[in-house]
């Protein structure tokens, strides 16, 4: 669980990474989440607004049905708009992970 209050993009990124890469060390996961947050914050305004709206809607859904349950659902089923949001989070996260630590295993561990 994150130790600080995170914006919705960071909280969702953290959950997706924990689900997709269970062996990724918590310090590395925190670094990747911070990278995703920075990248979203630096997007052009219209794009950032769209991502923020999706993030807020997903976070509201997480409060209703549970964060882990919603993350599992969205990670498995590419739904309109939310599927693009999941792909964005994964794309930024995976690129950062394998560019920064190229020897990372497919489950996020260190060899």
Buried (B, 14 or more C-beta within 10 A) or exposed (E): EBEEEBBBBBBBBBBBBBBBBEEBBEEBBBBBBBBBBEBBEEBEEEEBEBBBEBBEBBBEBBEEEEBEEBBBBBBEEEEEEBEBBBEBBBEBBBEBBEEEBEEBEEEBEEE
